[in-house]
Amino acid sequence: MSETRIEIDMEQLRGLIGRSVDYYGTRCTVIEVLEDNPALVLEACHKHTTIQPDQHGEAHRRVPTTITVPVLNQSRIEYTPGFLDLNLFE
């Protein structure tokens, strides 16, 4: 018995860019769509920031926390729980 792979409409995913989502209790904004293994890149809206090191490994700059949420599991036959649990806001 063969399992059917899920086909993703990339235009539909790109349409989510700029939308607010709730990711496991954290309010985020979709800032990018990765196409190779479809994933959404989220930027946390809270004021806590991550310290980003420069090319020499020294931390100088605060940046928003980003989260990458895969759309499909590795076999591409099911949506990931993280993607399914995204709550989209208008």
Backbone as CSV, one residue per row, in Angstrom:
resi,resn,N_x,N_y,N_z,CA_x,CA_y,CA_z,C_x,C_y,C_z
1,MET,0.835,-1.169,0.000,0.000,0.000,0.000,0.888,1.244,0.000
2,SER,0.762,2.077,-1.012,1.601,3.268,-1.081,0.879,4.452,-0.449
3,GLU,1.664,5.287,0.171,1.113,6.468,0.813,1.286,7.657,-0.122
4,THR,0.280,8.485,-0.208,0.310,9.626,-1.104,1.026,10.797,-0.460
5,ARG,1.968,11.363,-1.204,2.676,12.550,-0.726,1.785,13.770,-0.877
6,ILE,1.913,14.680,0.048,1.128,15.912,0.027,1.831,16.923,-0.876
7,GLU,1.081,17.520,-1.775,1.601,18.582,-2.634,1.239,19.927,-1.997
8,ILE,2.210,20.807,-1.891,2.021,22.097,-1.238,1.906,23.195,-2.295
9,ASP,0.951,24.090,-2.132,0.801,25.259,-2.985,1.665,26.378,-2.391
10,MET,2.827,26.607,-3.007,3.768,27.591,-2.470,3.192,29.009,-2.484
11,GLU,2.376,29.324,-3.473,1.756,30.655,-3.521,0.858,30.867,-2.308
12,GLN,0.155,29.826,-1.923,-0.717,29.922,-0.755,0.120,30.133,0.509
13,LEU,1.241,29.410,0.612,2.121,29.603,1.768,2.704,31.012,1.766
14,ARG,3.147,31.496,0.602,3.698,32.856,0.524,2.657,33.896,0.936
15,GLY,1.401,33.593,0.715,0.332,34.501,1.119,0.236,34.676,2.623
16,LEU,0.892,33.805,3.374,0.893,33.913,4.840,1.924,34.918,5.349
17,ILE,2.855,35.338,4.488,3.882,36.284,4.920,3.206,37.565,5.406
18,GLY,3.605,37.993,6.593,3.035,39.189,7.208,1.884,38.901,8.151
19,ARG,1.374,37.678,8.122,0.251,37.315,9.003,0.747,37.029,10.412
20,SER,-0.078,37.352,11.377,0.215,37.034,12.777,-0.277,35.634,13.077
21,VAL,0.505,34.901,13.859,0.147,33.543,14.258,0.452,33.363,15.737
22,ASP,-0.180,32.376,16.320,0.128,31.972,17.685,0.819,30.626,17.577
23,TYR,2.077,30.550,18.005,2.842,29.309,17.936,3.118,28.841,19.354
24,TYR,2.335,27.880,19.817,2.460,27.332,21.167,2.518,28.437,22.221
25,GLY,1.608,29.408,22.110,1.504,30.458,23.108,2.350,31.690,22.845
26,THR,3.141,31.686,21.797,3.972,32.837,21.462,3.405,33.525,20.229
27,ARG,3.122,34.806,20.338,2.611,35.571,19.192,3.781,35.855,18.254
28,CYS,3.604,35.508,16.982,4.665,35.650,15.987,4.098,36.217,14.696
29,THR,5.013,36.624,13.801,4.663,37.056,12.460,5.404,36.156,11.479
30,VAL,4.717,35.719,10.423,5.365,34.922,9.377,6.211,35.885,8.549
31,ILE,7.532,35.649,8.482,8.411,36.576,7.766,9.007,35.982,6.489
32,GLU,8.942,34.653,6.341,9.543,34.045,5.152,8.996,32.637,4.958
33,VAL,9.067,32.160,3.721,8.701,30.788,3.391,9.920,30.135,2.767
34,LEU,10.337,28.995,3.313,11.432,28.218,2.733,10.825,27.170,1.817
35,GLU,11.334,27.053,0.596,10.683,26.218,-0.403,11.220,24.792,-0.503
36,ASP,12.499,24.550,-0.267,13.072,23.214,-0.478,12.343,22.137,0.311
37,ASN,12.315,22.279,1.580,11.498,21.452,2.467,10.538,22.443,3.080
38,PRO,9.349,22.580,2.526,8.495,23.711,2.894,8.448,23.959,4.403
39,ALA,8.723,25.222,4.740,8.715,25.625,6.141,8.373,27.108,6.218
40,LEU,7.790,27.503,7.325,7.510,28.904,7.602,8.547,29.401,8.599
41,VAL,9.049,30.606,8.372,9.957,31.237,9.328,9.145,32.284,10.065
42,LEU,9.109,32.147,11.379,8.336,33.048,12.235,9.278,33.944,13.025
43,GLU,8.836,35.167,13.268,9.578,36.088,14.120,8.713,36.390,15.327
44,ALA,9.247,36.129,16.514,8.495,36.368,17.742,8.237,37.857,17.921
45,CYS,7.039,38.204,18.351,6.645,39.604,18.519,6.980,40.144,19.901
46,HIS,7.349,39.276,20.835,7.620,39.757,22.191,8.916,40.570,22.222
47,LYS,9.107,41.298,23.302,10.247,42.197,23.387,11.545,41.505,23.759
48,HIS,11.459,40.267,24.202,12.688,39.547,24.506,13.425,39.292,23.205
49,THR,14.694,39.499,23.209,15.464,39.315,21.988,16.624,38.366,22.233
50,THR,17.134,37.853,21.168,18.283,36.965,21.202,19.521,37.787,20.875
51,ILE,20.614,37.509,21.534,21.861,38.191,21.220,22.540,37.420,20.096
52,GLN,22.831,38.133,19.001,23.400,37.510,17.813,24.905,37.775,17.764
53,PRO,25.693,36.715,17.634,27.140,36.931,17.520,27.512,37.411,16.120
54,ASP,28.611,38.163,16.037,29.103,38.587,14.733,29.953,37.473,14.129
55,GLN,30.625,37.767,13.016,31.399,36.728,12.330,32.570,36.206,13.152
56,HIS,32.942,36.926,14.209,34.038,36.501,15.074,33.533,35.807,16.338
57,GLY,32.202,35.624,16.437,31.620,34.942,17.580,31.344,35.830,18.776
58,GLU,31.542,37.146,18.617,31.296,38.069,19.720,29.876,38.622,19.622
59,ALA,29.165,38.559,20.726,27.773,39.018,20.754,27.719,40.526,20.937
60,HIS,27.119,41.205,19.967,27.029,42.664,20.039,25.631,43.188,19.768
61,ARG,24.772,42.381,19.175,23.525,42.914,18.658,22.349,42.056,19.101
62,ARG,21.271,42.722,19.478,20.043,42.016,19.845,19.141,41.924,18.623
63,VAL,18.620,40.733,18.385,17.728,40.502,17.246,16.495,39.751,17.732
64,PRO,15.380,39.860,17.008,14.185,39.105,17.396,14.435,37.598,17.281
65,THR,13.757,36.841,18.089,13.840,35.387,18.033,13.112,34.894,16.783
66,THR,13.740,33.984,16.041,13.076,33.393,14.884,12.881,31.897,15.117
67,ILE,11.812,31.383,14.529,11.445,29.972,14.674,11.135,29.443,13.277
68,THR,11.687,28.298,12.940,11.383,27.663,11.658,10.429,26.499,11.918
69,VAL,9.273,26.539,11.245,8.247,25.518,11.430,8.086,24.735,10.126
70,PRO,8.561,23.479,10.092,8.363,22.665,8.890,6.873,22.450,8.624
71,VAL,6.497,22.434,7.354,5.102,22.220,6.990,4.780,20.729,6.951
72,LEU,5.694,19.929,6.388,5.483,18.488,6.234,6.515,17.687,7.013
73,ASN,6.141,16.448,7.354,7.101,15.563,8.001,8.128,15.099,6.961
74,GLN,9.129,14.343,7.373,10.217,13.951,6.473,9.749,13.113,5.295
75,SER,8.731,12.293,5.468,8.238,11.465,4.368,7.255,12.221,3.474
76,ARG,6.912,13.447,3.861,6.027,14.330,3.090,4.622,13.752,2.889
77,ILE,4.179,12.962,3.874,2.833,12.388,3.775,1.887,12.950,4.834
78,GLU,2.420,13.741,5.772,1.603,14.335,6.825,2.119,15.736,7.137
79,TYR,1.189,16.592,7.588,1.592,17.901,8.095,2.212,17.716,9.471
80,THR,3.164,18.571,9.824,3.779,18.480,11.151,2.815,19.018,12.209
81,PRO,2.933,18.532,13.437,2.078,19.047,14.514,2.251,20.548,14.719
82,GLY,3.474,21.046,14.580,3.720,22.481,14.756,2.975,23.320,13.736
83,PHE,2.932,22.856,12.486,2.215,23.580,11.444,0.713,23.519,11.693
84,LEU,0.228,22.349,12.064,-1.204,22.183,12.315,-1.679,23.005,13.515
85,ASP,-0.790,23.247,14.480,-1.171,23.981,15.682,-1.044,25.498,15.546
86,LEU,-0.600,25.995,14.394,-0.534,27.440,14.200,-1.931,28.026,14.206
87,ASN,-2.137,29.035,14.999,-3.407,29.751,15.012,-3.196,31.049,14.256
88,LEU,-3.845,31.192,13.105,-3.700,32.393,12.284,-4.649,33.479,12.754
89,PHE,-4.141,34.702,12.828,-4.961,35.861,13.164,-5.143,36.699,11.912
90,GLU,-6.245,37.397,11.827,-6.503,38.260,10.665,-5.681,39.510,10.740
